[in-house]
Every structure is written in structure tokens, then in C-alpha cells.
Amino acid sequence: MKTFIKVTEIWRPSPDRARLEFSAGLYGELSEFKAVSEKKTFAFDEGLPGKAWAAGHPLILTEFDNSYFKRTQIAKKAGLTCGIAIPIFAGEFLTAVVVFLCGDDEHHAGAIEVWSNIETESNALRVTDGYYGSLTEFEKTSKSLTMMKGYGLPGEVWQRGMPILIEDMGSSSTFVRADDAKKTGISTALAIPVSVISGRVYIMSFLSAKATPIARRLQIWIPDEQRQHLICQAGYSKQGDNLAELFEAVVIPKGEGVLGRVWLTGVPVISGAPNQAHIDGRLSAMLTIPVIENGNLKAIVTFLF
């Protein structure tokens, strides 16, 4: 099964916090690109990870040529054409930058969007950056929309301050573009509020089709009322498993396992996922991203590839 995202990376500040160093990555069969990337470091405001650090909010780069992207030639050789960088902040301090790299492919239906309010006091969201691959009509529709706070998927995420996962967008009252999604084959949506250092609001939305999902599985974990354990709030599986029900009785103590450590550190992690593999007998690679607001953990989102 192909996934919409071809490369996933985590870049972390060096011990002196002067540069970003390679922490972990998922590259599939792109071994040459992997070998080059593992040796790279980025200064503040340098390259895609460094630019996201300096900007203090997510960035999407849809053209590598004549841009600040530092791995253009090897990326083009690997068939990569788009980069998404999401900085993770705990207060004003950067914990890591998560980078996704995608490639244009007529068989890959999906989109990754950045929604933001134009002004710090504005209650309206618009697409400020987006990667849509071959979905040109869907891109036009999306970029023409304005979402008020509490309206549509980005607006609802803003109002709740929490990530939201929609498994069937075609029948969802939350997703304003349901009819357009049906026409393009997009079926699943995940939207995440992003911690930033500016006064503006930023929401990342990941939209994917069943044939080429963003990830094989997606889950949202939240702290319980006592803030001692994580519980599974929502889940999507390419295999059709009801992950929220499967993990309904599972609680993860703070500090234990991959998710528990992410809660303690506020740092995203790429790892194997043996606790999830028993469902279908296969070991998955897992990206775990904390959702942080004002220095406090609101949720943890996992992508299983």
C-alpha cells in the first residue's frame, strides 16, 4: 500500500541550540536521499527546517527549484517535489521540527493545508499554504473559502483547541467541502492545532483518499481528567478496524512507553510500534506528535506507516 507522504523526518536542536540536527526519519526505499539527509544540519532560518523554526509556524514549500530548500537535486532524483515543515514549540522554546516530503503522482490523491487567521484578532481562517498534488479544482475551491471560528473542520479545531479526525468526510456535517471531497476520492481528514510563537492561529489539515492514505493508521490520544494516563479518543485504520474501540480499555501511564515519554518531553518521536502491531501481526513505523498549548500537552497524534 502506498501512502501520500513519502518521507518523514524529525530535526532537533543541537545541545547548544544553535542548529537543527537530524534525529530520526522514515525514507522507505529512498536510501540515497536518506544517506544525504542524515549528515545535514540546519542553522536558524536555514533550509526548510530552519525556516520553520525562524517563522515560528508551519511552512509548505511546493517548488524546490530556486528556493531555500537545501537538498533540491537529490530530492528531485528521488521524485520528491513538496516539503512541509511543522515546528513544535513548548512556550517560546522549539523542541523539534517535523518534516514531511511528498511527490507529485497522478495516482496519489490527497492534500496538506495550513489554515491561519489573517490578523491576530481575526475570527476567520483561510488557506495560507497548501499542497494538493493533481487536485487542482479542489485546490481552487479550498483557497477561495473563509472559515469562521467554530465553522468547518479548521474552525472547529480552533474553537476546541484539539485535533479532530474524520473518517468519512463525504457524510460529515463538519466538513464543508464534503461534495468536493467525494468527487476527488478524498475520504479521511485529520486537523491539528499547531503551537506557534506568533499571535496568529495555525491549523494543519491532512486530507487523504482510501487508496493513498496519509498514513496506514491515525490515532488521537488525550490525557485523562487526572492527567496521569493517556486514553485513545479517536482512530482511523486503512484496514477498517475501529481503533477507538480496540484501544478503549488501553491506558498509557505518563512517562511509560513511546507515547508516555512524548508527554514528558514534548518532543516528537519516530519509532516502531509493537503495542499496535499485534492487531494485524505486522510491525509499523510510528510518528508521534505532541499537541502543546501554553506549555501544556493537549493531545498526542500518531501516524502509523
N, C-alpha and C positions, 0 to 999 in steps of 0.2 A: 504494500500500500504506500502510495506517495503522499507526502504531506506538503502543505503550502509553503512552509518555511524550510529552507534547505540547510541553513547554518544557524546555530545558536551559540553565543559567546557571553562570558562574564568577564568584565575588566574591573580590577580592584585597585584602590590607591596603594602606592608603594609605602614602605614603612615610614618614609619621611613625608608622605602625602604630596610629593612634587610631581609624580607621574602616575599614569594608569598602567598596570601590568596585567598580563594575561593570567586569568585564574582557572578557567575551565571552558570547554567547548564541545559542541556536537557537530561533526562535519560529514557524517555519512561516508561516502566514497571519495570525498574531495581531500585526499591525503596531501596533495601538493599545497593546496591553499592552507590546510591545517598546519603544515610544517613552517610555512612563512609566517602565519599569524602568531604562533606560539612564541616566536622570537621578538615580536613587536612590543614597544611601549609607546605611550602617548602622553605628551605634556598637556597641561591645562589649555584648552582651546585649540588642540591639535587633533586632526583626524576626526572621524565620526564620533568615537567615544569621548574624546577631549572636547569637541564642540558641544556635545550634550551636557557635559559637566559644566562648561562655562555658561551655556544658555540657561541652565537650571530647569530645563523642561524637555520633553521628548522631541526628537527630530526624525524626519523621514527624508531620505535622500533618494530620489528616483533617477538621477543621472550621475554616474561616476566620472565621466569624461569632464575635464576642465573644472573639477570640484575639489573640495578639501579632503576627499577620500584618499587614503594613502596606499591602498592595495589594488588600484584600478586594474592594472594589467593582469595580475594573477586572478583577480575576481572575474574579469571578462573571460579569461581562459576556462574558468570553472563554470561559466554560464550564469554568474550572479550579476544582477542588474539593479538591485534596490537594497538599501540599508535602512534599518530602523534602530534607533538608539533610545533607551529608556533609562534615565538616571534615577537611582534610588537614594533618597535623602532621608536622614533622621534629623529633623530640625534643619539647620543650615549645613550639616555635615554629610558629604557624599559617602555612602557605604559601597556602592558599586554602580557600574553601567551595564545593562543587559543589551546586547546587540542581536538583532535578527537580520539575516540576509536571505533575500528571495531572488528568484529568477523568472523572467518572462517565459510563459509556456501557455499555448492556447488550450491545453488540457487542464491547466490549474486555475480553477475558479475561486476567487476569494478577494478579500481586501483588508487592509490595515489602515486605520484612520486615527488622526489626532483631532479631537474636538476641544475648542477653547473659547472662553468669552473674550470678546474683542477688547473690552476695557475691564479694569479690576472691579468696577461696580456694576457691570452689565449682567443682567439675568438671562442673556441669550447666548447660545453656543453655536458655533459654526465650524466646519471642517477647515482647519488651518494647514494641515498636511495630510496626504493620503497616498497609498499605493493600491491600485486597482487592477494591475495586470491588463488583461484584454477586456475588462468590463467597462468600456468607455461610456455607454449610456447610463449605467449605474453610477459612474463617477460624476457625470453631469448632474444627475438628479441629486446626489448626495451633497455636492458642493453648492447647490442652489438653495438648500434648506437652512432654516434657522430653528433651533430647538430651544424652547424656553425651559427654565428650571422646573423639573418635575414632569416634563413632557418628552415622550420618546425615550429610547434607551439611554442616550447620553444624559439627557435631562433628569431621568430618574436616578441614574448613578450619582449625579451631582447632588440631588436632593437627599438621597440616603447616605452618601459618603461611603458607599460599599460597592464592591464588584457585583455584577449581575450576569448570570448565564441563562441564555435562552436556547433551548434545544430545537424547537420548531418555530422558526421565525415567520413562516407563511401563515400560521394561525394565531400569532401573538398580537394582542392588542397593544402591547408596549412598543413593538417595533413599527414605526411609522411607515417604513419603506417595505412592508410585507409583500405587496403585489410585485414590486420591482425585484425583490429577493427571489420570489417564485420563478419569475421569468429567467433569471440568471442562474438558477440552481443553488443559490445560497440558502443554507438551512440552519446554521448554528451561529450564534453571536455571543461573544464574551466582551464585556466592557469593564474597564478597571480605572478607578481614580488614581492619579499619579501624584505623589508628593513632589512639590516644586518649591523653589526659593523665591519665586516672584509672587506677586499678589493675585495673579490670574489663576483660573481653574483649568486643569488639563485632564481629559478623559481619553484613554486609549480604547479603541474598539477593534476586535478581531472577528472578521466575518468569513465563514468558510462553507464549502459545499461538502456533501457526503463523500464524494469520490476523492476529493483532495482536501481533507480537513486541516485546520491549523495544527492540530495535534491529534494523536490517537485517542487520548483521554484528557479531559479537563476536569478539575475539581476546585471548589472553593471551601476553605477551612476557616472557621472563626473561633475566637476564644469563647469559652462558656461564661456564664454570669459571674463566676468566682475568679475568672481569669487564671485558672490553674491548668486547664486542658483545652486542646483543640478538638472541635467536632466538625464533621462534614456537613456543610449546609447545602451544597448542590454539586452535581456531577454529570458529565456527558461522556458517553463511550461510543466509539465507532462501531463496536460490536452490538450495540443496542442494550447493553447492561444498564440497569438502573443503579448507578453508582451511589447515589444518595441513600438508597435503601440498603445496598450491600454494606455500606460503611456506617449505617445508622447507629450500630452498637459500638463502633470503634471510637475510642477517645485516646488522644496522644498527650501525655503529660508534658508540661512546659520543660524544655531542656532536653527531652529524650527524642532520639531518632532524628532524621533529617529535618522534618517539619518543626520539631520542638527546638532544635538548635537555631533554625532560621528565626524563630520567635525571639530567642535570647540575643542574637547578634544583629538582627535587622539586615543581614547580608544574603542575597540570593545565592542559590546553590544548584549545580548540576550534578546529578548522582544517578546510580542505579536505584531501582525501586522494588526491592524484594518483597516488601509488605503488600504491594499491589499485584505482583506477578502471579500469585497463587490463583488468581481468578481464571486466567486462561493458560497458565503454565509457561508464560514467556516473560523474560526479564526486560523491562523497559528502561529507557533513559528518561530521567525526570528533571525538568526545570522547575524550581520552586522560587516564587517571587513574593516578598512581603509587601503588603499594602499598609503604609505608615501615614499617620496624620498627627501632626504636632508631637512627634516623637513617640507616639503610641501605636502599637500594632492593631490594625482594624481587621485584617484578614490575611490569609496566605492563599495564593493561587498556584496550582500545579499544572504543568503541561507534561503529558507523557507521550513520548515519541516512539 
